[in-house]
Amino acid sequence: MSYSERPGQLDQAIASWLRPQSSVALREQSEKLTEVYRHGRSSAHVNLAAYLTARMPATYAAIRRVFYELPDFKPLSVLDVGAGPGTASWAAVARWPDIAKVTMIEADPRFASLAGELAVASELPVLMAACIVNSRLAADVTKADLVIAAYVFAELEERAAADIALKLWMQSERVLVIIEPGTPRGFARIRKARAALIAKDAHVLGPCTHENTCPMNGTQWCHFTQRLQRSREHMHAKGASHSFEDEPFSWIAMAREKSELAKARVVAPPVTSKIGVTLRVCAAAGLSTLNIASRDKSAYKQAKKVEWGDAV
C-alpha cells in the first residue's frame, strides 16, 4: 500500500500554502534544509516551505508505515510531541479514523502556527479541533492513548534520550512510539530510550522481537527504509533525477501491556541468488543469518517474498 496518501484536504491545503513560493528560492532553501538535517542541527530556523516540500513527505510516509506495524492497537487519543506542522498527527488520523482527540506540542511558534493553519484547512473535524500547545515537552498536558515523538530526539543530546523517553512514557496511557532518522546517531537515541523504558517495566511492541539487551553494537544500527514517490515539486526542490526516495528510519514502540512478539525480524536487505536467499535476522537469541537454499523449492519461493523489516 502507499503510505504517502494524506487524509482529508491536507494535500490541497499544503499546495495552497506553497503556491506563493518561488520555485528557485524553494530549491535554494531545500538545499540548506538538507544540510541542516544531514549534520543533525536544530530545525529552529529552517524554511517552512522547504520543509513541507522536501522533508515532510518522507517523514510522513515513515511514520505512517510504523503505525501500520501496530495492527492490534486502536487509539482514541493522540499526543504528538515535537509536532512540527502536524505530520505524525495526520499519519495517526489516516491510520486510525476513529481517533477522537489530537493534541500537538510544538516549541517553535512558526511550526505551531503552520500546524494550526493546516489542521483547520484539512476539513477533518478531529484535526480542526486539535489542541496545539506552544511548549517543548508535554509535562502539563493530558495523557493520551498514543504518545508519538517523531524526529524529535535527533535535536537532543544523546545522553538526554533516556530521561526524555521516561517523561513521555508518563504521558502515555497505552503506547509510546519514538521514530528517528535511520542513522547511527538516530538509532543510538532509540537504543538508549528502549533500555530506559524496559527498566521501567514498559513492554516492547515493535520492531524488536524480544526485550533482551539490544544485540546491535559497533558499526551496526537497526533501521529500515520506506520508499515514496516524489511529486514534481519535490523532485525540483531536491534537484532529484529519480522519481522516488528511500527514507531510512529507526523506531521503537513500547506498550503498557505485554504482547506476543514475532519470533524474528529481517534487519537488512535480503540477498537473493540462484543458490538461495540469505536473511539477516534479529531474534531473542541475538543476530543471526538464515540461508534458505534454492533446492528447498517451497521455502525458497516464500523467502524470495520476504522484505527488509518483515517479521518472519
Secondary structure, 3 states (H helix, E strand, C coil): CCCCCCCCCHHHHHHHHHCCCCHHHHHHHHHHHHHHHHCCCCCCCCCHHHHHHHHHHHHHHHHHHHHCCCCCCCCCEEEEECCCCCHHHHHHHHHCCCCCEEEEECCCHHHHHHHHHHHHHCCCHHHHCCEEECCCCCCCCCCEEEEEEECCHHHCCHHHHHHHHHHHHHHEEEEEEEEEECCHHHHHHHHHHHHHHHHCCCEEEECCCCCCCCCCCCCCCCCEEEEEECCHHHHHHHCCCCCEEEEEEEEEEEECCCCCCCCEEECCCCEECCCEEEEEEEECCEEEEEEEECCCHHHHHHHCCCCCCCEC
